[in-house]
Amino acid sequence: MSQLIPIIEWASGPNGFKYPPKAATLYKYAATGQIYPIPKKQGKKWVVDADAKFVGIIASAPSLDRLSKPMGDLVKKALTGG
């Protein structure tokens, strides 16, 4: 773990974005865990590891248990590309 820096500095640095988003967007990314390692809130400010990366939303796979067998097979085929 390297040095913690303010999230706004991180966003405009080499590990952040080419065109940094507004502060409110960065705070939402931090609060929803879209940056890894996850930023911490120190007082009123968000800080992040200097080597952190933006990963975006990591969604879980949809549950196929509640679908009928033919529908589940069709969705599985669409998701796997086969």
PDB file of N, CA, C and O in Angstrom, chain B, residues numbered from 101:
ATOM      1  N   MET B 101       0.853  -1.179   0.000  1.00  0.00           N
ATOM      2  CA  MET B 101       0.000   0.000   0.000  1.00  0.00           C
ATOM      3  C   MET B 101       0.892   1.234   0.000  1.00  0.00           C
ATOM      4  O   MET B 101       1.780   1.374   0.841  1.00  0.00           O
ATOM      5  N   SER B 102       0.650   2.104  -0.935  1.00  0.00           N
ATOM      6  CA  SER B 102       1.448   3.321  -1.000  1.00  0.00           C
ATOM      7  C   SER B 102       0.729   4.465  -0.294  1.00  0.00           C
ATOM      8  O   SER B 102      -0.184   4.245   0.502  1.00  0.00           O
ATOM      9  N   GLN B 103       1.138   5.636  -0.586  1.00  0.00           N
ATOM     10  CA  GLN B 103       0.625   6.834   0.074  1.00  0.00           C
ATOM     11  C   GLN B 103      -0.839   7.100  -0.283  1.00  0.00           C
ATOM     12  O   GLN B 103      -1.264   6.875  -1.416  1.00  0.00           O
ATOM     13  N   LEU B 104      -1.602   7.582   0.702  1.00  0.00           N
ATOM     14  CA  LEU B 104      -2.988   7.989   0.459  1.00  0.00           C
ATOM     15  C   LEU B 104      -3.002   9.441  -0.003  1.00  0.00           C
ATOM     16  O   LEU B 104      -2.365  10.305   0.599  1.00  0.00           O
ATOM     17  N   ILE B 105      -3.737   9.693  -1.079  1.00  0.00           N
ATOM     18  CA  ILE B 105      -3.838  11.049  -1.620  1.00  0.00           C
ATOM     19  C   ILE B 105      -5.313  11.384  -1.822  1.00  0.00           C
ATOM     20  O   ILE B 105      -6.135  10.474  -1.925  1.00  0.00           O
ATOM     21  N   PRO B 106      -5.667  12.673  -1.881  1.00  0.00           N
ATOM     22  CA  PRO B 106      -7.065  13.042  -2.150  1.00  0.00           C
ATOM     23  C   PRO B 106      -7.516  12.485  -3.501  1.00  0.00           C
ATOM     24  O   PRO B 106      -6.741  12.436  -4.457  1.00  0.00           O
ATOM     25  N   ILE B 107      -8.756  12.076  -3.563  1.00  0.00           N
ATOM     26  CA  ILE B 107      -9.273  11.418  -4.766  1.00  0.00           C
ATOM     27  C   ILE B 107      -9.220  12.336  -5.987  1.00  0.00           C
ATOM     28  O   ILE B 107      -9.059  11.855  -7.109  1.00  0.00           O
ATOM     29  N   ILE B 108      -9.350  13.630  -5.790  1.00  0.00           N
ATOM     30  CA  ILE B 108      -9.305  14.570  -6.918  1.00  0.00           C
ATOM     31  C   ILE B 108      -7.894  14.624  -7.508  1.00  0.00           C
ATOM     32  O   ILE B 108      -7.737  14.706  -8.726  1.00  0.00           O
ATOM     33  N   GLU B 109      -6.868  14.579  -6.654  1.00  0.00           N
ATOM     34  CA  GLU B 109      -5.487  14.528  -7.149  1.00  0.00           C
ATOM     35  C   GLU B 109      -5.240  13.226  -7.903  1.00  0.00           C
ATOM     36  O   GLU B 109      -4.612  13.221  -8.962  1.00  0.00           O
ATOM     37  N   TRP B 110      -5.740  12.123  -7.347  1.00  0.00           N
ATOM     38  CA  TRP B 110      -5.554  10.817  -7.979  1.00  0.00           C
ATOM     39  C   TRP B 110      -6.175  10.795  -9.372  1.00  0.00           C
ATOM     40  O   TRP B 110      -5.585  10.251 -10.305  1.00  0.00           O
ATOM     41  N   ALA B 111      -7.367  11.383  -9.517  1.00  0.00           N
ATOM     42  CA  ALA B 111      -8.093  11.336 -10.790  1.00  0.00           C
ATOM     43  C   ALA B 111      -7.344  12.044 -11.911  1.00  0.00           C
ATOM     44  O   ALA B 111      -7.467  11.655 -13.073  1.00  0.00           O
ATOM     45  N   SER B 112      -6.580  13.063 -11.586  1.00  0.00           N
ATOM     46  CA  SER B 112      -5.848  13.786 -12.624  1.00  0.00           C
ATOM     47  C   SER B 112      -4.411  13.298 -12.761  1.00  0.00           C
ATOM     48  O   SER B 112      -3.664  13.810 -13.595  1.00  0.00           O
ATOM     49  N   GLY B 113      -4.017  12.320 -11.959  1.00  0.00           N
ATOM     50  CA  GLY B 113      -2.665  11.769 -12.002  1.00  0.00           C
ATOM     51  C   GLY B 113      -2.526  10.654 -13.028  1.00  0.00           C
ATOM     52  O   GLY B 113      -3.457  10.390 -13.788  1.00  0.00           O
ATOM     53  N   PRO B 114      -1.363   9.994 -13.054  1.00  0.00           N
ATOM     54  CA  PRO B 114      -1.099   8.954 -14.051  1.00  0.00           C
ATOM     55  C   PRO B 114      -1.964   7.698 -13.910  1.00  0.00           C
ATOM     56  O   PRO B 114      -2.181   7.002 -14.902  1.00  0.00           O
ATOM     57  N   ASN B 115      -2.454   7.392 -12.727  1.00  0.00           N
ATOM     58  CA  ASN B 115      -3.289   6.204 -12.530  1.00  0.00           C
ATOM     59  C   ASN B 115      -4.775   6.506 -12.607  1.00  0.00           C
ATOM     60  O   ASN B 115      -5.600   5.601 -12.475  1.00  0.00           O
ATOM     61  N   GLY B 116      -5.123   7.756 -12.817  1.00  0.00           N
ATOM     62  CA  GLY B 116      -6.532   8.153 -12.849  1.00  0.00           C
ATOM     63  C   GLY B 116      -7.089   8.161 -14.262  1.00  0.00           C
ATOM     64  O   GLY B 116      -7.000   7.164 -14.978  1.00  0.00           O
ATOM     65  N   PHE B 117      -7.659   9.278 -14.656  1.00  0.00           N
ATOM     66  CA  PHE B 117      -8.359   9.402 -15.929  1.00  0.00           C
ATOM     67  C   PHE B 117      -7.633  10.382 -16.842  1.00  0.00           C
ATOM     68  O   PHE B 117      -6.951  11.291 -16.367  1.00  0.00           O
ATOM     69  N   LYS B 118      -7.780  10.197 -18.150  1.00  0.00           N
ATOM     70  CA  LYS B 118      -7.221  11.155 -19.100  1.00  0.00           C
ATOM     71  C   LYS B 118      -7.952  12.487 -18.969  1.00  0.00           C
ATOM     72  O   LYS B 118      -7.336  13.552 -18.966  1.00  0.00           O
ATOM     73  N   TYR B 119      -9.281  12.407 -18.861  1.00  0.00           N
ATOM     74  CA  TYR B 119     -10.118  13.579 -18.634  1.00  0.00           C
ATOM     75  C   TYR B 119     -10.888  13.331 -17.343  1.00  0.00           C
ATOM     76  O   TYR B 119     -11.931  12.678 -17.371  1.00  0.00           O
ATOM     77  N   PRO B 120     -10.396  13.839 -16.206  1.00  0.00           N
ATOM     78  CA  PRO B 120     -11.017  13.523 -14.911  1.00  0.00           C
ATOM     79  C   PRO B 120     -12.465  13.993 -14.812  1.00  0.00           C
ATOM     80  O   PRO B 120     -12.795  15.092 -15.259  1.00  0.00           O
ATOM     81  N   PRO B 121     -13.333  13.158 -14.223  1.00  0.00           N
ATOM     82  CA  PRO B 121     -14.722  13.568 -14.006  1.00  0.00           C
ATOM     83  C   PRO B 121     -14.827  14.599 -12.886  1.00  0.00           C
ATOM     84  O   PRO B 121     -13.855  14.869 -12.182  1.00  0.00           O
ATOM     85  N   LYS B 122     -15.998  15.160 -12.736  1.00  0.00           N
ATOM     86  CA  LYS B 122     -16.259  16.133 -11.668  1.00  0.00           C
ATOM     87  C   LYS B 122     -16.123  15.466 -10.308  1.00  0.00           C
ATOM     88  O   LYS B 122     -16.175  14.241 -10.198  1.00  0.00           O
ATOM     89  N   ALA B 123     -15.951  16.277  -9.278  1.00  0.00           N
ATOM     90  CA  ALA B 123     -15.760  15.769  -7.918  1.00  0.00           C
ATOM     91  C   ALA B 123     -16.930  14.905  -7.464  1.00  0.00           C
ATOM     92  O   ALA B 123     -16.720  13.865  -6.839  1.00  0.00           O
ATOM     93  N   ALA B 124     -18.156  15.317  -7.765  1.00  0.00           N
ATOM     94  CA  ALA B 124     -19.329  14.545  -7.335  1.00  0.00           C
ATOM     95  C   ALA B 124     -19.317  13.139  -7.935  1.00  0.00           C
ATOM     96  O   ALA B 124     -19.700  12.177  -7.270  1.00  0.00           O
ATOM     97  N   THR B 125     -18.882  13.022  -9.178  1.00  0.00           N
ATOM     98  CA  THR B 125     -18.798  11.711  -9.818  1.00  0.00           C
ATOM     99  C   THR B 125     -17.725  10.862  -9.155  1.00  0.00           C
ATOM    100  O   THR B 125     -17.929   9.669  -8.932  1.00  0.00           O
ATOM    101  N   LEU B 126     -16.589  11.463  -8.840  1.00  0.00           N
ATOM    102  CA  LEU B 126     -15.520  10.732  -8.153  1.00  0.00           C
ATOM    103  C   LEU B 126     -15.979  10.242  -6.788  1.00  0.00           C
ATOM    104  O   LEU B 126     -15.654   9.125  -6.385  1.00  0.00           O
ATOM    105  N   TYR B 127     -16.733  11.074  -6.073  1.00  0.00           N
ATOM    106  CA  TYR B 127     -17.230  10.674  -4.752  1.00  0.00           C
ATOM    107  C   TYR B 127     -18.191   9.495  -4.880  1.00  0.00           C
ATOM    108  O   TYR B 127     -18.204   8.605  -4.030  1.00  0.00           O
ATOM    109  N   LYS B 128     -18.994   9.489  -5.942  1.00  0.00           N
ATOM    110  CA  LYS B 128     -19.918   8.369  -6.161  1.00  0.00           C
ATOM    111  C   LYS B 128     -19.132   7.099  -6.485  1.00  0.00           C
ATOM    112  O   LYS B 128     -19.467   6.022  -5.992  1.00  0.00           O
ATOM    113  N   TYR B 129     -18.094   7.219  -7.308  1.00  0.00           N
ATOM    114  CA  TYR B 129     -17.243   6.064  -7.599  1.00  0.00           C
ATOM    115  C   TYR B 129     -16.645   5.504  -6.311  1.00  0.00           C
ATOM    116  O   TYR B 129     -16.588   4.290  -6.119  1.00  0.00           O
ATOM    117  N   ALA B 130     -16.202   6.400  -5.437  1.00  0.00           N
ATOM    118  CA  ALA B 130     -15.601   5.971  -4.170  1.00  0.00           C
ATOM    119  C   ALA B 130     -16.627   5.288  -3.277  1.00  0.00           C
ATOM    120  O   ALA B 130     -16.344   4.243  -2.692  1.00  0.00           O
ATOM    121  N   ALA B 131     -17.803   5.865  -3.170  1.00  0.00           N
ATOM    122  CA  ALA B 131     -18.831   5.333  -2.276  1.00  0.00           C
ATOM    123  C   ALA B 131     -19.388   3.998  -2.754  1.00  0.00           C
ATOM    124  O   ALA B 131     -19.835   3.191  -1.939  1.00  0.00           O
ATOM    125  N   THR B 132     -19.367   3.753  -4.057  1.00  0.00           N
ATOM    126  CA  THR B 132     -19.932   2.514  -4.591  1.00  0.00           C
ATOM    127  C   THR B 132     -18.876   1.457  -4.888  1.00  0.00           C
ATOM    128  O   THR B 132     -19.190   0.428  -5.486  1.00  0.00           O
ATOM    129  N   GLY B 133     -17.634   1.690  -4.484  1.00  0.00           N
ATOM    130  CA  GLY B 133     -16.587   0.683  -4.636  1.00  0.00           C
ATOM    131  C   GLY B 133     -16.112   0.466  -6.059  1.00  0.00           C
ATOM    132  O   GLY B 133     -15.721  -0.647  -6.409  1.00  0.00           O
ATOM    133  N   GLN B 134     -16.136   1.502  -6.889  1.00  0.00           N
ATOM    134  CA  GLN B 134     -15.712   1.366  -8.275  1.00  0.00           C
ATOM    135  C   GLN B 134     -14.231   1.654  -8.472  1.00  0.00           C
ATOM    136  O   GLN B 134     -13.744   1.664  -9.602  1.00  0.00           O
ATOM    137  N   ILE B 135     -13.515   1.887  -7.382  1.00  0.00           N
ATOM    138  CA  ILE B 135     -12.073   2.113  -7.408  1.00  0.00           C
ATOM    139  C   ILE B 135     -11.454   1.061  -6.504  1.00  0.00           C
ATOM    140  O   ILE B 135     -11.961   0.796  -5.414  1.00  0.00           O
ATOM    141  N   TYR B 136     -10.329   0.448  -6.967  1.00  0.00           N
ATOM    142  CA  TYR B 136      -9.670  -0.569  -6.151  1.00  0.00           C
ATOM    143  C   TYR B 136      -8.212  -0.211  -5.966  1.00  0.00           C
ATOM    144  O   TYR B 136      -7.551   0.146  -6.942  1.00  0.00           O
ATOM    145  N   PRO B 137      -7.686  -0.289  -4.771  1.00  0.00           N
ATOM    146  CA  PRO B 137      -8.321  -0.569  -3.496  1.00  0.00           C
ATOM    147  C   PRO B 137      -9.346   0.503  -3.137  1.00  0.00           C
ATOM    148  O   PRO B 137      -9.224   1.661  -3.536  1.00  0.00           O
ATOM    149  N   ILE B 138     -10.340   0.098  -2.387  1.00  0.00           N
ATOM    150  CA  ILE B 138     -11.466   0.969  -2.071  1.00  0.00           C
ATOM    151  C   ILE B 138     -10.997   2.207  -1.305  1.00  0.00           C
ATOM    152  O   ILE B 138     -10.279   2.083  -0.313  1.00  0.00           O
ATOM    153  N   PRO B 139     -11.398   3.405  -1.759  1.00  0.00           N
ATOM    154  CA  PRO B 139     -11.034   4.645  -1.064  1.00  0.00           C
ATOM    155  C   PRO B 139     -11.624   4.700   0.343  1.00  0.00           C
ATOM    156  O   PRO B 139     -12.600   4.018   0.656  1.00  0.00           O
ATOM    157  N   LYS B 140     -11.008   5.524   1.176  1.00  0.00           N
ATOM    158  CA  LYS B 140     -11.477   5.714   2.554  1.00  0.00           C
ATOM    159  C   LYS B 140     -11.913   7.160   2.715  1.00  0.00           C
ATOM    160  O   LYS B 140     -11.396   8.062   2.055  1.00  0.00           O
ATOM    161  N   LYS B 141     -12.863   7.360   3.594  1.00  0.00           N
ATOM    162  CA  LYS B 141     -13.302   8.715   3.892  1.00  0.00           C
ATOM    163  C   LYS B 141     -12.623   9.149   5.183  1.00  0.00           C
ATOM    164  O   LYS B 141     -12.825   8.537   6.232  1.00  0.00           O
ATOM    165  N   GLN B 142     -11.827  10.195   5.106  1.00  0.00           N
ATOM    166  CA  GLN B 142     -11.161  10.756   6.273  1.00  0.00           C
ATOM    167  C   GLN B 142     -11.784  12.115   6.538  1.00  0.00           C
ATOM    168  O   GLN B 142     -11.513  13.093   5.842  1.00  0.00           O
ATOM    169  N   GLY B 143     -12.625  12.149   7.560  1.00  0.00           N
ATOM    170  CA  GLY B 143     -13.377  13.371   7.833  1.00  0.00           C
ATOM    171  C   GLY B 143     -14.383  13.591   6.728  1.00  0.00           C
ATOM    172  O   GLY B 143     -15.271  12.765   6.518  1.00  0.00           O
ATOM    173  N   LYS B 144     -14.253  14.703   6.017  1.00  0.00           N
ATOM    174  CA  LYS B 144     -15.170  15.007   4.913  1.00  0.00           C
ATOM    175  C   LYS B 144     -14.553  14.728   3.547  1.00  0.00           C
ATOM    176  O   LYS B 144     -15.199  14.949   2.523  1.00  0.00           O
ATOM    177  N   LYS B 145     -13.311  14.245   3.519  1.00  0.00           N
ATOM    178  CA  LYS B 145     -12.607  14.058   2.253  1.00  0.00           C
ATOM    179  C   LYS B 145     -12.379  12.583   1.951  1.00  0.00           C
ATOM    180  O   LYS B 145     -12.132  11.780   2.851  1.00  0.00           O
ATOM    181  N   TRP B 146     -12.466  12.244   0.673  1.00  0.00           N
ATOM    182  CA  TRP B 146     -12.148  10.902   0.222  1.00  0.00           C
ATOM    183  C   TRP B 146     -10.669  10.849  -0.124  1.00  0.00           C
ATOM    184  O   TRP B 146     -10.154  11.726  -0.816  1.00  0.00           O
ATOM    185  N   VAL B 147      -9.987   9.814   0.363  1.00  0.00           N
ATOM    186  CA  VAL B 147      -8.586   9.586   0.010  1.00  0.00           C
ATOM    187  C   VAL B 147      -8.467   8.191  -0.585  1.00  0.00           C
ATOM    188  O   VAL B 147      -9.237   7.288  -0.258  1.00  0.00           O
ATOM    189  N   VAL B 148      -7.494   8.038  -1.458  1.00  0.00           N
ATOM    190  CA  VAL B 148      -7.321   6.782  -2.179  1.00  0.00           C
ATOM    191  C   VAL B 148      -5.830   6.477  -2.268  1.00  0.00           C
ATOM    192  O   VAL B 148      -4.999   7.385  -2.237  1.00  0.00           O
ATOM    193  N   ASP B 149      -5.504   5.210  -2.379  1.00  0.00           N
ATOM    194  CA  ASP B 149      -4.128   4.779  -2.575  1.00  0.00           C
ATOM    195  C   ASP B 149      -3.620   5.383  -3.885  1.00  0.00           C
ATOM    196  O   ASP B 149      -4.353   5.400  -4.874  1.00  0.00           O
ATOM    197  N   ALA B 150      -2.399   5.871  -3.911  1.00  0.00           N
ATOM    198  CA  ALA B 150      -1.857   6.513  -5.106  1.00  0.00           C
ATOM    199  C   ALA B 150      -1.801   5.559  -6.298  1.00  0.00           C
ATOM    200  O   ALA B 150      -1.825   6.009  -7.444  1.00  0.00           O
ATOM    201  N   ASP B 151      -1.727   4.258  -6.051  1.00  0.00           N
ATOM    202  CA  ASP B 151      -1.654   3.265  -7.127  1.00  0.00           C
ATOM    203  C   ASP B 151      -3.008   2.643  -7.462  1.00  0.00           C
ATOM    204  O   ASP B 151      -3.062   1.638  -8.172  1.00  0.00           O
ATOM    205  N   ALA B 152      -4.094   3.218  -6.969  1.00  0.00           N
ATOM    206  CA  ALA B 152      -5.432   2.653  -7.175  1.00  0.00           C
ATOM    207  C   ALA B 152      -5.830   2.719  -8.647  1.00  0.00           C
ATOM    208  O   ALA B 152      -5.315   3.537  -9.409  1.00  0.00           O
ATOM    209  N   LYS B 153      -6.749   1.848  -9.027  1.00  0.00           N
ATOM    210  CA  LYS B 153      -7.260   1.791 -10.401  1.00  0.00           C
ATOM    211  C   LYS B 153      -8.782   1.863 -10.393  1.00  0.00           C
ATOM    212  O   LYS B 153      -9.434   1.378  -9.468  1.00  0.00           O
ATOM    213  N   PHE B 154      -9.334   2.473 -11.429  1.00  0.00           N
ATOM    214  CA  PHE B 154     -10.782   2.500 -11.613  1.00  0.00           C
ATOM    215  C   PHE B 154     -11.191   1.167 -12.221  1.00  0.00           C
ATOM    216  O   PHE B 154     -10.655   0.764 -13.253  1.00  0.00           O
ATOM    217  N   VAL B 155     -12.145   0.473 -11.582  1.00  0.00           N
ATOM    218  CA  VAL B 155     -12.597  -0.829 -12.085  1.00  0.00           C
ATOM    219  C   VAL B 155     -14.040  -0.796 -12.568  1.00  0.00           C
ATOM    220  O   VAL B 155     -14.470  -1.721 -13.257  1.00  0.00           O
ATOM    221  N   GLY B 156     -14.788   0.222 -12.233  1.00  0.00           N
ATOM    222  CA  GLY B 156     -16.183   0.299 -12.638  1.00  0.00           C
ATOM    223  C   GLY B 156     -17.061  -0.583 -11.777  1.00  0.00           C
ATOM    224  O   GLY B 156     -16.632  -1.079 -10.735  1.00  0.00           O
ATOM    225  N   ILE B 157     -18.283  -0.775 -12.215  1.00  0.00           N
ATOM    226  CA  ILE B 157     -19.231  -1.591 -11.461  1.00  0.00           C
ATOM    227  C   ILE B 157     -18.965  -3.060 -11.768  1.00  0.00           C
ATOM    228  O   ILE B 157     -18.920  -3.476 -12.925  1.00  0.00           O
ATOM    229  N   ILE B 158     -18.794  -3.816 -10.718  1.00  0.00           N
ATOM    230  CA  ILE B 158     -18.603  -5.254 -10.861  1.00  0.00           C
ATOM    231  C   ILE B 158     -19.914  -5.908 -10.445  1.00  0.00           C
ATOM    232  O   ILE B 158     -20.229  -5.991  -9.258  1.00  0.00           O
ATOM    233  N   ALA B 159     -20.664  -6.366 -11.420  1.00  0.00           N
ATOM    234  CA  ALA B 159     -21.988  -6.928 -11.156  1.00  0.00           C
ATOM    235  C   ALA B 159     -21.907  -8.437 -10.969  1.00  0.00           C
ATOM    236  O   ALA B 159     -21.043  -9.103 -11.540  1.00  0.00           O
ATOM    237  N   SER B 160     -22.798  -8.949 -10.181  1.00  0.00           N
ATOM    238  CA  SER B 160     -22.878 -10.394 -10.015  1.00  0.00           C
ATOM    239  C   SER B 160     -23.663 -10.998 -11.178  1.00  0.00           C
ATOM    240  O   SER B 160     -24.453 -10.314 -11.829  1.00  0.00           O
ATOM    241  N   ALA B 161     -23.441 -12.257 -11.424  1.00  0.00           N
ATOM    242  CA  ALA B 161     -24.142 -12.944 -12.504  1.00  0.00           C
ATOM    243  C   ALA B 161     -25.623 -13.054 -12.175  1.00  0.00           C
ATOM    244  O   ALA B 161     -25.987 -13.234 -11.013  1.00  0.00           O
ATOM    245  N   PRO B 162     -26.475 -12.948 -13.175  1.00  0.00           N
ATOM    246  CA  PRO B 162     -27.912 -13.055 -12.905  1.00  0.00           C
ATOM    247  C   PRO B 162     -28.274 -14.466 -12.448  1.00  0.00           C
ATOM    248  O   PRO B 162     -27.647 -15.442 -12.862  1.00  0.00           O
ATOM    249  N   SER B 163     -29.272 -14.564 -11.606  1.00  0.00           N
ATOM    250  CA  SER B 163     -29.732 -15.857 -11.113  1.00  0.00           C
ATOM    251  C   SER B 163     -30.680 -16.480 -12.131  1.00  0.00           C
ATOM    252  O   SER B 163     -31.692 -15.886 -12.505  1.00  0.00           O
ATOM    253  N   LEU B 164     -30.339 -17.669 -12.565  1.00  0.00           N
ATOM    254  CA  LEU B 164     -31.168 -18.362 -13.547  1.00  0.00           C
ATOM    255  C   LEU B 164     -32.123 -19.340 -12.880  1.00  0.00           C
ATOM    256  O   LEU B 164     -32.893 -20.013 -13.565  1.00  0.00           O
ATOM    257  N   ASP B 165     -32.085 -19.428 -11.555  1.00  0.00           N
ATOM    258  CA  ASP B 165     -32.901 -20.396 -10.823  1.00  0.00           C
ATOM    259  C   ASP B 165     -34.394 -20.145 -10.977  1.00  0.00           C
ATOM    260  O   ASP B 165     -35.181 -21.090 -11.005  1.00  0.00           O
ATOM    261  N   ARG B 166     -34.784 -18.899 -11.077  1.00  0.00           N
ATOM    262  CA  ARG B 166     -36.214 -18.574 -11.097  1.00  0.00           C
ATOM    263  C   ARG B 166     -36.833 -18.673 -12.482  1.00  0.00           C
ATOM    264  O   ARG B 166     -38.050 -18.554 -12.628  1.00  0.00           O
ATOM    265  N   LEU B 167     -36.008 -18.890 -13.502  1.00  0.00           N
ATOM    266  CA  LEU B 167     -36.527 -18.984 -14.865  1.00  0.00           C
ATOM    267  C   LEU B 167     -36.921 -20.423 -15.185  1.00  0.00           C
ATOM    268  O   LEU B 167     -36.410 -21.367 -14.583  1.00  0.00           O
ATOM    269  N   SER B 168     -37.832 -20.574 -16.137  1.00  0.00           N
ATOM    270  CA  SER B 168     -38.177 -21.919 -16.600  1.00  0.00           C
ATOM    271  C   SER B 168     -36.958 -22.527 -17.297  1.00  0.00           C
ATOM    272  O   SER B 168     -36.056 -21.800 -17.713  1.00  0.00           O
ATOM    273  N   LYS B 169     -36.928 -23.835 -17.424  1.00  0.00           N
ATOM    274  CA  LYS B 169     -35.774 -24.522 -18.016  1.00  0.00           C
ATOM    275  C   LYS B 169     -35.465 -24.015 -19.424  1.00  0.00           C
ATOM    276  O   LYS B 169     -34.308 -23.700 -19.702  1.00  0.00           O
ATOM    277  N   PRO B 170     -36.456 -23.922 -20.333  1.00  0.00           N
ATOM    278  CA  PRO B 170     -36.138 -23.427 -21.683  1.00  0.00           C
ATOM    279  C   PRO B 170     -35.634 -21.980 -21.670  1.00  0.00           C
ATOM    280  O   PRO B 170     -34.710 -21.632 -22.405  1.00  0.00           O
ATOM    281  N   MET B 171     -36.244 -21.150 -20.837  1.00  0.00           N
ATOM    282  CA  MET B 171     -35.827 -19.748 -20.764  1.00  0.00           C
ATOM    283  C   MET B 171     -34.423 -19.652 -20.165  1.00  0.00           C
ATOM    284  O   MET B 171     -33.596 -18.880 -20.650  1.00  0.00           O
ATOM    285  N   GLY B 172     -34.152 -20.426 -19.120  1.00  0.00           N
ATOM    286  CA  GLY B 172     -32.824 -20.439 -18.504  1.00  0.00           C
ATOM    287  C   GLY B 172     -31.753 -20.874 -19.483  1.00  0.00           C
ATOM    288  O   GLY B 172     -30.668 -20.294 -19.519  1.00  0.00           O
ATOM    289  N   ASP B 173     -32.052 -21.901 -20.285  1.00  0.00           N
ATOM    290  CA  ASP B 173     -31.097 -22.368 -21.294  1.00  0.00           C
ATOM    291  C   ASP B 173     -30.837 -21.293 -22.341  1.00  0.00           C
ATOM    292  O   ASP B 173     -29.704 -21.115 -22.787  1.00  0.00           O
ATOM    293  N   LEU B 174     -31.884 -20.580 -22.730  1.00  0.00           N
ATOM    294  CA  LEU B 174     -31.747 -19.516 -23.723  1.00  0.00           C
ATOM    295  C   LEU B 174     -30.891 -18.367 -23.186  1.00  0.00           C
ATOM    296  O   LEU B 174     -30.026 -17.852 -23.895  1.00  0.00           O
ATOM    297  N   VAL B 175     -31.129 -17.967 -21.944  1.00  0.00           N
ATOM    298  CA  VAL B 175     -30.347 -16.886 -21.331  1.00  0.00           C
ATOM    299  C   VAL B 175     -28.894 -17.324 -21.168  1.00  0.00           C
ATOM    300  O   VAL B 175     -27.978 -16.552 -21.450  1.00  0.00           O
ATOM    301  N   LYS B 176     -28.682 -18.551 -20.718  1.00  0.00           N
ATOM    302  CA  LYS B 176     -27.320 -19.065 -20.549  1.00  0.00           C
ATOM    303  C   LYS B 176     -26.585 -19.081 -21.889  1.00  0.00           C
ATOM    304  O   LYS B 176     -25.406 -18.736 -21.961  1.00  0.00           O
ATOM    305  N   LYS B 177     -27.287 -19.483 -22.946  1.00  0.00           N
ATOM    306  CA  LYS B 177     -26.698 -19.507 -24.285  1.00  0.00           C
ATOM    307  C   LYS B 177     -26.322 -18.090 -24.732  1.00  0.00           C
ATOM    308  O   LYS B 177     -25.261 -17.886 -25.323  1.00  0.00           O
ATOM    309  N   ALA B 178     -27.186 -17.121 -24.453  1.00  0.00           N
ATOM    310  CA  ALA B 178     -26.911 -15.729 -24.829  1.00  0.00           C
ATOM    311  C   ALA B 178     -25.727 -15.171 -24.047  1.00  0.00           C
ATOM    312  O   ALA B 178     -24.910 -14.436 -24.599  1.00  0.00           O
ATOM    313  N   LEU B 179     -25.630 -15.518 -22.759  1.00  0.00           N
ATOM    314  CA  LEU B 179     -24.549 -14.990 -21.929  1.00  0.00           C
ATOM    315  C   LEU B 179     -23.198 -15.600 -22.271  1.00  0.00           C
ATOM    316  O   LEU B 179     -22.172 -14.926 -22.174  1.00  0.00           O
ATOM    317  N   THR B 180     -23.187 -16.857 -22.666  1.00  0.00           N
ATOM    318  CA  THR B 180     -21.920 -17.527 -22.956  1.00  0.00           C
ATOM    319  C   THR B 180     -21.537 -17.432 -24.427  1.00  0.00           C
ATOM    320  O   THR B 180     -20.433 -17.824 -24.804  1.00  0.00           O
ATOM    321  N   GLY B 181     -22.429 -16.919 -25.253  1.00  0.00           N
ATOM    322  CA  GLY B 181     -22.124 -16.745 -26.666  1.00  0.00           C
ATOM    323  C   GLY B 181     -22.185 -18.042 -27.460  1.00  0.00           C
ATOM    324  O   GLY B 181     -21.600 -18.140 -28.539  1.00  0.00           O
ATOM    325  N   GLY B 182     -22.882 -19.027 -26.937  1.00  0.00           N
ATOM    326  CA  GLY B 182     -22.895 -20.314 -27.642  1.00  0.00           C
ATOM    327  C   GLY B 182     -24.215 -20.815 -27.768  1.00  0.00           C
ATOM    328  O   GLY B 182     -24.416 -21.890 -28.334  1.00  0.00           O
TER     329      GLY B 182
END
